[in-house]
Amino acid sequence: MAETDHLDDFRSYLARFEGAAGEREFGDFVKFHGRLVKKLTYDEFCPRWEEFGKMKKLYEETFQRGDTINDAMVRVLKERAAELMLDPPV
């Protein structure tokens, strides 16, 4: 993965984090949507961003087909969304 693969996404994340929690140091924890989340470094952000994207796509495809959605999948998706300072899906 090239270092610039998710640079714009990371910058957006930093803006969301600052908008929700103010200026914080990397590694600081804050409450977001009832969850305790850490301000991520770029290296921490990238794998979580990729995992969230894959899970969100799977969630949306499952929902569109009308299949039953596993509660564990929804929980993990919401956790990843909170880590990335995104509003939870659904």
C-alpha positions in Angstrom: 0.0 0.0 0.0 1.4 3.4 -1.0 1.6 6.0 1.7 -0.8 8.3 -0.1 -3.5 5.6 -0.6 -5.7 6.9 2.2 -4.1 10.3 2.9 -7.3 12.3 1.9 -9.4 9.9 4.0 -7.0 10.4 6.9 -7.2 14.1 6.6 -11.0 13.9 6.6 -10.8 11.7 9.7 -8.6 14.2 11.5 -11.1 17.0 10.6 -14.0 14.9 12.0 -12.0 14.1 15.1 -11.2 17.7 15.8 -14.7 18.8 15.1 -16.1 16.2 17.5 -13.5 16.3 20.2 -11.3 19.3 19.7 -7.6 19.3 19.3 -6.1 16.2 20.9 -2.8 14.3 20.7 -2.5 11.0 18.8 -3.3 8.2 21.3 -5.7 10.3 23.4 -9.1 8.8 24.1 -12.5 10.6 23.8 -16.1 9.6 23.9 -17.9 9.4 20.5 -21.4 7.9 20.1 -21.2 6.4 23.5 -17.9 4.6 22.8 -14.4 5.4 24.0 -12.2 5.9 20.9 -8.5 6.7 20.4 -7.2 9.4 18.1 -5.4 7.2 15.5 -2.1 7.7 13.7 -2.0 7.3 10.0 -0.6 3.7 10.4 -3.4 2.8 12.8 -6.1 4.5 10.6 -5.4 2.7 7.3 -6.2 -0.9 8.3 -9.3 0.2 10.2 -10.4 2.3 7.2 -10.0 -0.6 4.8 -11.8 -3.0 7.2 -14.6 -0.6 7.7 -15.0 -0.2 3.9 -15.2 -4.0 3.4 -17.6 -4.5 6.2 -19.9 -1.6 5.1 -20.0 -3.0 1.6 -20.9 -6.5 2.9 -23.5 -5.0 5.3 -25.1 -3.0 2.4 -25.2 -6.0 0.1 -26.7 -8.2 2.8 -29.3 -5.6 3.6 -30.2 -5.2 -0.1 -30.7 -8.9 -0.5 -33.0 -9.0 2.5 -30.7 -11.5 4.2 -30.6 -11.8 8.0 -27.8 -9.6 9.4 -25.7 -11.0 12.2 -25.7 -8.9 15.4 -22.0 -9.3 15.8 -21.4 -7.9 12.3 -23.5 -4.8 13.1 -21.7 -4.4 16.5 -18.3 -4.5 14.8 -19.4 -2.2 12.0 -20.6 0.4 14.6 -17.3 0.0 16.6 -15.3 0.7 13.4 -17.5 3.6 12.5 -16.9 5.1 16.0 -13.2 4.6 15.7 -13.2 6.5 12.4 -15.4 9.2 13.9 -18.2 8.3 11.5 -21.9 8.2 12.3 -23.0 4.6 12.7 -24.8 3.0 9.8 -28.5 2.4 10.5 
